[in-house]
């Protein structure tokens, strides 16, 4: 192929072409993203909608092939509904309601599409570095397992959750009926907010722990008295309480409102920095990022997950942790003394403790970045600049650096609230999109956007690395939870823009109860399956009855710990050296 230093390109896939076929929920998203990255092509229909193919060619690269679909041939998973049911997505999303509930958006299809693009980009990067390309395979069942991996790890830990599980959670309702999200990471701000609204002291105290841990447990069973309190105050008073306390509130927006303001921006932004990138040595074979170094200064989920995926693709990932180490290492439940959830995102990484508030340590971090290929962080907006650790600062010593920032809003919404998962869901209409018509909008307490935002962040880094290979320049890449939200709701936003009802019909993807559990019919079989009363049948008998009527369905996973022994994922789930459950890599190469 042409020398990266002389190739003319402004997007990583400029002058390349793609062809796709297969399930449109997956390959349609793949095609959209490949176009945004500069490739040209069209999605084509295919006789077997359960499997798909993507081929990228041109610009001197050997053809790169990807296969994708819903699941393995023996899993019985044929669409979004059955994958959500089997992988535990319905179970986790339904914790707020006390029973499994399907997401009314194509979440596993969307994550599969992003993973497919990641695999294609990684293979092209490897090819540019001299690693022979191999076909990549992705599937929605593996994407679903990745999405619930933290919850699965906690379910298989040595100890119980630190907070009570049970139905309940935001949003809250004001006196005039406005639904709103509340966010704070500070117990003092939580207390001050409720004191300003004259909430009962015992309810205020009892509510903090489930509220704090809702990111981990996907439920928040705090006292009903807190809901009663907000219903007695107008939204103006609630906003005043938030302003005085330091907490933040966000009224849930509709999909129609989001469609009206949507700017059509890509889910990531790439900007060339100075030239001078040096080719990184690569082995002749192996994973496509082998030999590359990623520095990750990430917290919570978004950035750590992005770096975790880059590590799975072969990069050496070094975490930048505060003095004393990442406090989330000790977050219960634990396996062999280490947080099971932390392991799900950070196993296999090395770590260096650096106090970014101290100039000697910042100088040390700059020295490390001078030898790295990627610097990835999700600090608060403006913090990197204040510390002298922004893209231009680090590129001065390393012109070939890919500088990646994963944020909440990417600076695209000037009035945006705190950029956390549930606030972004509330502000962008996701809370309406995930529930069908006839149900009150409510952001999912499953961390949908943190996970999809992490995947988008890794995708952005890979796009930056490929652009570096093709131009010889360092690259700054920005991604956000807002970009993830717009990706997830893209189909609904298009319906809203056409003047159609953006929401799915009532009862959409609602599992059917059996005598001992739940089953989920495929989307195309749901209406016919709902005419059968299965409540007195055991789940295997209910599935047999539906199969006798040529109706496809699968059992809903209700206990994640049982996934280890689920025949639909035979041999897929293992345990790491600490005893924590691990899910399979989301791609297969070869």
C-alpha positions as CSV (number, residue, x, y, z in Angstrom):
1,X,0.0,0.0,0.0
2,X,1.1,3.6,-0.3
3,X,3.3,5.1,2.4
4,X,1.2,6.6,5.2
5,X,3.2,9.8,5.1
6,X,2.3,10.5,1.5
7,X,-1.3,9.2,1.3
8,X,-3.8,12.1,0.9
9,X,-6.7,11.6,3.2
10,X,-8.7,13.6,5.8
11,X,-10.9,10.8,7.0
12,X,-9.5,7.3,7.8
13,X,-11.5,5.5,5.1
14,X,-11.3,8.1,2.3
15,X,-10.9,6.3,-1.1
16,X,-12.0,3.0,0.3
17,X,-15.2,1.1,-0.6
18,X,-17.5,-1.3,1.3
19,X,-20.2,-3.8,0.5
20,X,-22.6,-5.1,3.1
21,X,-25.4,-7.6,3.3
22,X,-27.4,-9.1,6.2
23,X,-29.6,-8.1,9.1
24,X,-30.4,-4.4,8.5
25,X,-30.5,-3.6,12.2
26,X,-26.8,-4.5,12.3
27,X,-25.4,-3.9,8.9
28,X,-27.4,-0.7,8.3
29,X,-25.6,0.9,11.3
30,X,-22.3,-0.5,10.0
31,X,-22.9,1.1,6.6
32,X,-23.8,4.5,8.2
33,X,-20.6,4.5,10.3
34,X,-18.3,3.4,7.4
35,X,-19.7,6.3,5.3
36,X,-19.1,8.8,8.1
37,X,-15.5,7.5,8.2
38,X,-15.1,8.3,4.5
39,X,-15.8,5.0,2.7
40,X,-18.3,4.7,-0.1
41,X,-20.8,1.9,-0.6
42,X,-24.3,0.6,-0.2
43,X,-26.0,-2.0,1.9
44,X,-27.6,-4.8,0.0
45,X,-30.3,-7.3,0.8
46,X,-29.5,-10.9,1.6
47,X,-31.6,-14.1,1.5
48,X,-30.6,-15.2,5.0
49,X,-31.2,-12.2,7.3
50,X,-29.7,-13.9,10.3
51,X,-26.1,-13.5,9.0
52,X,-24.3,-10.7,7.3
53,X,-21.1,-9.9,5.5
54,X,-19.0,-6.7,5.2
55,X,-16.1,-6.2,2.8
56,X,-13.8,-3.2,2.7
57,X,-11.5,-2.7,-0.2
58,X,-9.3,-0.1,-1.9
59,X,-6.4,2.3,-1.3
60,X,-3.8,-0.5,-1.6
61,X,-5.2,-2.5,1.3
62,X,-5.9,-6.2,1.0
63,X,-9.6,-6.8,1.2
64,X,-10.9,-6.9,4.8
65,X,-13.8,-9.2,5.6
66,X,-16.2,-9.3,8.5
67,X,-19.1,-11.7,9.3
68,X,-21.8,-10.7,11.7
69,X,-25.2,-11.8,12.8
70,X,-27.4,-12.5,15.8
71,X,-25.7,-15.6,17.3
72,X,-24.3,-19.0,16.7
73,X,-26.2,-21.6,14.6
74,X,-27.3,-23.6,17.7
75,X,-28.3,-20.8,20.0
76,X,-31.8,-20.2,18.6
77,X,-31.2,-16.5,18.7
78,X,-32.7,-14.9,15.6
79,X,-33.3,-11.2,16.4
80,X,-33.0,-8.4,18.8
81,X,-35.7,-9.6,21.2
82,X,-34.3,-13.2,21.6
83,X,-30.7,-11.9,22.0
84,X,-31.8,-9.4,24.7
85,X,-33.7,-12.2,26.5
86,X,-30.9,-14.8,26.4
87,X,-27.9,-12.6,27.3
88,X,-29.5,-11.0,30.4
89,X,-30.2,-7.6,29.0
90,X,-33.9,-7.9,29.6
91,X,-33.2,-9.1,33.2
92,X,-30.9,-6.2,34.0
93,X,-33.1,-3.5,32.3
94,X,-36.2,-4.9,34.1
95,X,-34.7,-4.7,37.6
96,X,-36.3,-1.3,38.1
97,X,-39.7,-2.8,37.4
98,X,-39.2,-6.1,39.3
99,X,-39.5,-8.3,36.2
100,X,-37.7,-8.7,32.8
101,X,-38.4,-6.0,30.3
102,X,-37.2,-5.7,26.7
103,X,-35.5,-2.5,25.6
104,X,-37.6,-0.9,22.8
105,X,-34.4,0.1,21.0
106,X,-32.1,-2.3,19.1
107,X,-29.4,-2.1,21.7
108,X,-27.5,-5.4,21.0
109,X,-27.7,-4.8,17.2
110,X,-26.3,-1.3,17.6
111,X,-23.4,-2.5,19.9
112,X,-22.7,-5.3,17.4
113,X,-22.5,-2.9,14.6
114,X,-20.0,-0.7,16.5
115,X,-17.9,-3.8,17.4
116,X,-18.0,-4.8,13.7
117,X,-16.6,-1.4,12.6
118,X,-14.0,-1.7,15.4
119,X,-12.9,-5.1,14.0
120,X,-12.6,-3.7,10.5
121,X,-10.7,-0.6,11.6
122,X,-8.3,-2.7,13.7
123,X,-7.7,-5.1,10.8
124,X,-6.9,-2.2,8.5
125,X,-4.5,-0.8,11.1
126,X,-2.8,-4.1,11.4
127,X,-2.5,-4.4,7.7
128,X,-0.9,-0.9,7.5
129,X,1.6,-2.1,10.1
130,X,2.4,-5.3,8.2
131,X,0.2,-7.7,10.0
132,X,-1.6,-10.0,7.6
133,X,-5.4,-9.4,7.7
134,X,-7.7,-12.1,8.9
135,X,-11.5,-12.2,8.7
136,X,-13.2,-10.9,11.7
137,X,-16.5,-12.2,13.2
138,X,-18.9,-10.5,15.5
139,X,-22.3,-11.5,16.8
140,X,-25.1,-9.9,18.8
141,X,-25.1,-12.6,21.5
142,X,-21.4,-11.7,22.3
143,X,-22.2,-8.0,22.2
144,X,-25.1,-8.6,24.7
145,X,-22.8,-10.5,27.1
146,X,-20.3,-7.7,26.9
147,X,-23.0,-5.2,27.7
148,X,-23.9,-7.1,30.9
149,X,-20.4,-8.2,31.8
150,X,-20.2,-6.0,34.9
151,X,-23.5,-7.3,36.2
152,X,-22.5,-10.8,35.4
153,X,-19.2,-10.4,37.3
154,X,-21.0,-9.1,40.3
155,X,-23.5,-12.0,40.2
156,X,-20.6,-14.4,40.4
157,X,-18.6,-12.7,43.1
158,X,-17.6,-14.0,46.5
159,X,-19.9,-11.7,48.4
160,X,-23.3,-9.9,48.1
161,X,-24.0,-6.5,46.7
162,X,-23.3,-3.5,49.0
163,X,-26.8,-2.1,48.5
164,X,-30.2,-3.7,48.6
165,X,-31.7,-4.8,45.3
166,X,-35.4,-4.4,44.5
167,X,-37.8,-2.5,42.2
168,X,-37.7,1.2,42.2
169,X,-35.8,4.3,41.0
170,X,-36.0,7.6,39.2
171,X,-37.4,9.5,37.4
172,X,-39.2,11.7,39.9
173,X,-42.4,13.6,39.1
174,X,-43.1,17.3,39.9
175,X,-46.5,18.7,41.0
176,X,-47.4,19.6,37.4
177,X,-46.5,16.1,36.2
178,X,-43.0,16.8,34.8
179,X,-40.7,13.7,34.8
180,X,-37.1,14.6,35.8
181,X,-33.8,12.9,36.7
182,X,-31.8,13.9,39.7
183,X,-28.0,13.6,39.8
184,X,-25.3,14.2,42.3
185,X,-22.2,12.3,43.3
186,X,-22.0,14.1,46.7
187,X,-24.0,12.8,49.7
188,X,-23.9,16.3,51.1
189,X,-25.6,17.7,48.0
190,X,-28.1,14.8,48.1
191,X,-29.0,15.7,51.7
192,X,-29.2,19.4,51.0
193,X,-31.5,18.9,48.0
194,X,-34.0,16.9,50.1
195,X,-33.8,19.2,53.1
196,X,-34.7,22.1,50.8
197,X,-37.8,20.2,49.8
198,X,-38.6,19.3,53.5
199,X,-38.3,15.5,52.9
200,X,-38.5,13.2,55.9
201,X,-35.0,12.8,57.4
202,X,-35.3,9.0,57.6
203,X,-36.3,8.7,53.9
204,X,-33.5,11.1,52.9
205,X,-30.9,9.0,54.7
206,X,-32.3,5.6,53.5
207,X,-32.4,6.8,49.9
208,X,-28.8,7.8,49.4
209,X,-27.2,4.3,49.3
210,X,-29.5,2.8,46.7
211,X,-29.3,6.1,44.7
212,X,-25.5,6.0,44.9
213,X,-25.3,2.4,43.8
214,X,-27.9,2.4,41.1
215,X,-25.1,2.6,38.5
216,X,-23.9,-0.8,39.8
217,X,-27.2,-2.6,40.6
218,X,-29.5,-1.2,37.9
219,X,-32.2,-0.5,40.5
220,X,-32.8,2.1,43.2
221,X,-35.4,0.9,45.8
222,X,-35.4,4.1,47.8
223,X,-38.4,5.1,50.0
224,X,-41.6,6.0,48.3
225,X,-41.7,9.1,50.5
226,X,-39.2,10.8,48.2
227,X,-41.5,10.4,45.2
228,X,-44.3,11.8,47.3
229,X,-42.2,14.8,48.3
230,X,-41.4,15.8,44.7
231,X,-45.0,15.5,43.6
232,X,-45.9,18.2,46.1
233,X,-43.5,20.8,44.6
234,X,-43.6,22.6,41.2
235,X,-40.7,22.3,38.9
236,X,-39.5,25.8,39.7
237,X,-39.2,25.0,43.4
238,X,-37.4,21.7,42.5
239,X,-34.9,23.6,40.3
240,X,-34.3,26.1,43.1
241,X,-33.5,23.2,45.6
242,X,-31.1,21.8,43.1
243,X,-29.3,25.1,42.5
244,X,-29.0,25.7,46.3
245,X,-27.7,22.2,47.0
246,X,-25.3,21.6,44.2
247,X,-27.4,18.7,42.8
248,X,-28.6,18.8,39.2
249,X,-32.0,18.0,37.7
250,X,-33.0,17.4,34.1
251,X,-36.5,17.2,32.8
252,X,-37.0,14.3,30.4
253,X,-37.0,15.4,26.8
254,X,-39.1,13.7,24.1
255,X,-37.8,12.2,20.9
256,X,-39.6,14.9,18.9
257,X,-37.8,17.6,20.9
258,X,-34.4,15.9,20.3
259,X,-35.1,15.4,16.6
260,X,-35.9,19.1,16.3
261,X,-32.6,20.2,17.7
262,X,-30.4,17.4,16.4
263,X,-27.4,18.8,14.5
264,X,-26.6,15.6,12.5
265,X,-23.1,15.4,13.9
266,X,-21.1,12.2,13.8
267,X,-20.7,10.3,17.0
268,X,-17.0,11.2,17.1
269,X,-14.8,14.0,15.8
270,X,-11.2,13.6,14.4
271,X,-8.7,16.4,14.0
272,X,-5.2,16.1,12.6
273,X,-2.4,17.4,14.8
274,X,1.2,18.0,13.7
275,X,3.0,15.6,11.3
276,X,5.8,13.5,12.5
277,X,4.3,10.1,13.4
278,X,6.7,7.3,13.4
279,X,5.7,3.8,12.4
280,X,5.3,1.5,15.4
281,X,7.0,-1.8,15.2
282,X,4.6,-4.7,14.7
283,X,5.0,-8.5,14.8
284,X,4.3,-10.3,11.5
285,X,1.2,-11.9,13.0
286,X,-1.0,-11.7,16.0
287,X,-3.7,-9.2,17.2
288,X,-3.8,-6.1,15.1
289,X,-2.8,-3.6,17.9
290,X,0.1,-5.7,19.1
291,X,3.1,-3.5,19.9
292,X,1.0,-0.3,20.6
293,X,0.8,1.4,24.0
294,X,-2.3,3.0,25.4
295,X,-2.2,5.3,28.4
296,X,-5.7,5.4,30.1
297,X,-6.6,8.0,32.7
298,X,-10.2,6.9,33.0
299,X,-12.9,6.7,35.7
300,X,-16.1,4.6,36.1
301,X,-17.1,2.9,32.9
302,X,-16.7,4.8,29.6
303,X,-13.0,5.3,29.3
304,X,-11.9,2.1,31.1
305,X,-14.2,0.1,28.8
306,X,-12.7,1.8,25.7
307,X,-9.2,1.0,26.9
308,X,-10.2,-2.6,27.8
309,X,-11.4,-3.2,24.2
310,X,-8.1,-1.8,22.8
311,X,-6.3,-4.2,25.1
312,X,-8.3,-7.1,23.8
313,X,-7.2,-6.1,20.3
314,X,-3.6,-6.4,21.4
315,X,-2.5,-3.1,22.8
316,X,-0.5,-2.8,26.0
317,X,-2.8,-0.7,28.3
318,X,-1.3,1.3,31.2
319,X,-3.8,2.8,33.7
320,X,-3.0,6.1,35.2
321,X,-4.4,5.9,38.8
322,X,-4.3,8.4,41.7
323,X,-2.0,7.9,44.7
324,X,-3.2,4.9,46.6
325,X,-4.7,3.4,43.4
326,X,-8.2,3.4,41.9
327,X,-10.7,3.5,44.8
328,X,-13.1,1.5,42.7
329,X,-10.8,-1.6,43.0
330,X,-12.4,-2.0,46.5
331,X,-16.1,-1.5,45.4
332,X,-18.1,-4.6,46.4
333,X,-18.9,-7.3,45.6
334,X,-15.3,-8.6,45.3
335,X,-13.6,-11.7,44.0
336,X,-10.4,-12.5,45.9
337,X,-10.4,-9.1,47.4
338,X,-10.8,-7.1,44.2
339,X,-14.0,-5.6,42.9
340,X,-15.7,-7.9,40.4
341,X,-17.0,-5.0,38.4
342,X,-13.6,-3.3,38.3
343,X,-12.1,-6.6,37.0
344,X,-14.7,-6.7,34.2
345,X,-13.3,-3.5,32.8
346,X,-9.6,-3.5,33.9
347,X,-8.2,-7.0,34.0
348,X,-5.0,-7.4,32.0
349,X,-4.0,-3.7,32.4
350,X,-0.9,-2.5,34.2
351,X,-1.1,0.6,36.5
352,X,1.0,3.6,37.5
353,X,0.1,5.9,40.3
354,X,0.4,9.6,39.4
355,X,-0.8,12.7,41.2
356,X,-2.0,14.9,38.3
357,X,-2.2,17.8,40.7
358,X,1.6,17.8,41.3
359,X,3.8,19.2,38.6
360,X,6.6,16.5,39.0
361,X,4.0,13.8,38.4
362,X,2.5,15.7,35.5
363,X,6.0,15.9,34.0
364,X,6.3,12.2,34.5
365,X,3.0,11.6,32.7
366,X,4.2,13.8,29.8
367,X,7.3,11.7,29.5
368,X,5.2,8.5,29.4
369,X,2.9,10.0,26.7
370,X,6.0,10.9,24.7
371,X,6.5,7.1,24.2
372,X,2.9,6.1,23.9
373,X,0.6,5.7,20.9
374,X,-2.6,6.7,22.6
375,X,-3.5,8.8,25.5
376,X,-7.2,8.3,26.6
377,X,-9.0,10.1,29.4
378,X,-12.5,11.2,30.5
379,X,-11.6,14.0,32.9
380,X,-14.1,16.8,33.5
381,X,-14.4,19.4,30.7
382,X,-11.5,21.8,30.7
383,X,-9.4,19.9,33.3
384,X,-6.8,18.6,30.8
385,X,-6.1,22.2,29.6
386,X,-5.8,23.5,33.1
387,X,-3.2,20.8,33.9
388,X,-1.2,21.3,30.7
389,X,-2.2,17.9,29.5
390,X,-4.3,18.7,26.5
391,X,-3.7,17.4,23.0
392,X,-1.4,20.2,21.9
393,X,0.6,19.9,25.1
394,X,1.3,16.2,24.6
395,X,1.7,16.4,20.8
396,X,4.6,18.8,21.3
397,X,6.7,15.9,22.6
398,X,5.0,13.2,20.6
399,X,3.7,14.3,17.2
400,X,2.4,10.8,16.5
401,X,0.1,10.6,19.5
402,X,-3.6,9.8,19.2
403,X,-5.1,11.9,21.9
404,X,-8.6,10.6,22.9
405,X,-11.2,12.4,25.0
406,X,-14.4,10.6,26.0
407,X,-16.9,12.9,27.5
408,X,-20.6,13.3,28.3
409,X,-21.5,16.0,25.8
410,X,-18.5,16.8,23.6
411,X,-19.4,20.5,24.0
412,X,-22.4,20.1,21.6
413,X,-25.2,21.3,23.9
414,X,-24.5,24.6,25.7
415,X,-27.2,24.1,28.3
416,X,-26.3,20.5,29.1
417,X,-26.5,19.1,32.6
418,X,-23.9,16.8,34.3
419,X,-22.7,14.4,31.6
420,X,-23.6,11.1,33.4
421,X,-25.3,8.2,31.8
422,X,-28.8,8.7,33.2
423,X,-28.7,12.5,32.7
424,X,-27.8,12.0,29.1
425,X,-30.6,9.5,28.7
426,X,-33.0,12.0,30.1
427,X,-31.8,14.9,28.0
428,X,-31.7,13.1,24.7
429,X,-35.0,11.2,24.6
430,X,-33.4,7.8,25.4
431,X,-35.7,7.6,28.4
432,X,-38.7,7.7,26.0
433,X,-37.1,5.5,23.3
434,X,-36.3,2.5,25.6
435,X,-40.0,2.1,26.6
436,X,-42.9,1.5,24.3
437,X,-46.0,3.5,23.8
438,X,-48.3,3.5,26.8
439,X,-45.5,3.4,29.4
440,X,-44.1,6.5,31.2
441,X,-40.7,7.4,29.8
442,X,-37.8,6.4,32.2
443,X,-34.1,6.2,31.6
444,X,-33.0,2.6,31.9
445,X,-31.0,2.0,35.1
446,X,-28.8,-0.4,33.0
447,X,-25.8,1.8,32.0
448,X,-26.7,1.7,28.3
449,X,-24.8,4.8,27.3
450,X,-21.7,4.3,29.5
451,X,-21.3,0.9,27.7
452,X,-22.1,2.2,24.2
453,X,-20.1,5.3,24.9
454,X,-17.1,3.1,25.8
455,X,-17.5,1.2,22.5
456,X,-17.8,4.5,20.6
457,X,-14.6,5.7,22.3
458,X,-12.7,2.7,21.3
459,X,-14.0,3.0,17.8
460,X,-12.8,6.7,17.7
461,X,-9.4,5.7,18.9
462,X,-9.1,3.0,16.1
463,X,-10.2,5.6,13.5
464,X,-7.5,7.9,14.8
465,X,-4.9,5.2,14.7
466,X,-5.8,4.4,11.1
467,X,-5.8,8.1,10.1
468,X,-2.3,8.3,11.7
469,X,-1.1,5.4,9.6
470,X,-2.5,7.0,6.4
471,X,-1.3,10.6,7.0
472,X,1.7,10.5,9.2
473,X,0.0,13.0,11.6
474,X,-1.0,12.7,15.2
475,X,-4.8,12.8,15.7
476,X,-7.1,14.2,18.4
477,X,-10.4,12.2,18.7
478,X,-13.4,13.2,20.7
479,X,-16.4,10.9,21.5
480,X,-19.3,11.3,24.0
481,X,-22.3,9.8,25.6
482,X,-24.3,12.2,23.5
483,X,-22.9,10.6,20.4
484,X,-23.8,7.2,21.8
485,X,-27.4,8.3,22.6
486,X,-27.9,9.7,19.1
487,X,-26.6,6.4,17.6
488,X,-29.0,4.3,19.8
489,X,-32.0,6.5,19.0
490,X,-31.2,7.1,15.3
491,X,-34.1,5.1,14.0
492,X,-36.6,6.7,16.4
493,X,-35.2,10.2,15.6
494,X,-35.7,9.5,11.8
495,X,-39.3,8.5,12.5
496,X,-39.8,11.7,14.5
497,X,-38.3,13.8,11.8
498,X,-40.8,12.3,9.3
499,X,-43.7,13.2,11.6
500,X,-44.3,9.6,12.6
501,X,-44.7,8.3,16.2
502,X,-41.1,7.7,17.2
503,X,-42.1,5.2,19.9
504,X,-42.6,1.4,19.5
505,X,-46.2,0.2,19.9
506,X,-47.6,-0.8,23.3
507,X,-46.4,-4.1,24.6
508,X,-43.4,-4.1,22.4
509,X,-40.8,-6.7,23.5
510,X,-42.7,-7.5,26.7
511,X,-41.8,-11.1,27.8
512,X,-44.5,-13.6,28.4
513,X,-44.8,-15.3,31.9
514,X,-44.7,-19.1,32.3
515,X,-45.2,-21.2,35.4
516,X,-41.5,-21.0,36.3
517,X,-40.1,-18.1,34.4
518,X,-40.4,-16.0,31.2
519,X,-40.1,-16.4,27.5
520,X,-39.5,-13.9,24.8
521,X,-40.9,-14.4,21.3
522,X,-39.1,-13.0,18.3
523,X,-40.4,-9.6,17.2
524,X,-42.1,-11.1,14.2
525,X,-43.8,-13.8,16.3
526,X,-44.7,-11.7,19.3
527,X,-48.3,-10.9,18.3
528,X,-49.2,-14.5,17.6
529,X,-47.4,-15.8,20.7
530,X,-49.3,-13.4,22.9
531,X,-52.5,-15.1,22.0
532,X,-51.4,-18.2,23.9
533,X,-51.8,-18.5,27.7
534,X,-48.5,-20.0,28.9
535,X,-48.8,-19.2,32.7
536,X,-49.5,-22.8,33.7
537,X,-46.8,-24.3,31.5
538,X,-43.1,-24.8,32.4
539,X,-40.8,-22.8,30.2
540,X,-39.6,-25.8,28.1
541,X,-43.2,-26.8,27.5
542,X,-44.2,-23.3,26.6
543,X,-41.4,-23.1,24.1
544,X,-42.4,-26.4,22.6
545,X,-46.0,-25.3,22.3
546,X,-45.0,-22.1,20.4
547,X,-42.6,-24.1,18.2
548,X,-45.5,-26.4,17.3
549,X,-47.2,-23.3,15.9
550,X,-44.0,-22.3,14.0
551,X,-43.4,-19.4,16.5
552,X,-39.9,-18.6,17.5
553,X,-39.1,-17.8,21.1
554,X,-36.4,-18.3,23.7
555,X,-36.2,-18.5,27.5
556,X,-35.5,-15.2,29.3
557,X,-32.4,-15.3,31.5
558,X,-33.5,-14.0,35.0
559,X,-30.4,-14.9,37.1
560,X,-27.1,-13.9,35.5
561,X,-25.2,-16.4,37.5
562,X,-27.0,-19.1,35.5
563,X,-25.4,-18.0,32.2
564,X,-22.3,-20.1,33.1
565,X,-24.4,-23.2,32.5
566,X,-26.7,-21.9,29.8
567,X,-26.5,-24.2,26.7
568,X,-27.0,-21.2,24.5
569,X,-23.5,-20.0,25.5
570,X,-21.8,-23.3,26.1
571,X,-18.1,-22.8,26.9
572,X,-18.4,-19.0,26.3
573,X,-18.2,-17.8,29.9
574,X,-15.2,-18.6,32.1
575,X,-13.5,-17.2,35.2
576,X,-10.3,-15.2,35.5
577,X,-7.4,-15.7,37.9
578,X,-9.4,-14.0,40.7
579,X,-12.4,-16.2,40.1
580,X,-14.5,-13.4,38.5
581,X,-16.7,-14.4,35.6
582,X,-15.4,-13.3,32.2
583,X,-17.3,-13.0,28.9
584,X,-15.8,-14.0,25.5
585,X,-14.0,-11.4,23.4
586,X,-16.5,-9.7,21.1
587,X,-14.5,-10.5,18.0
588,X,-13.0,-13.6,16.5
589,X,-10.1,-13.3,14.0
590,X,-9.3,-16.0,11.5
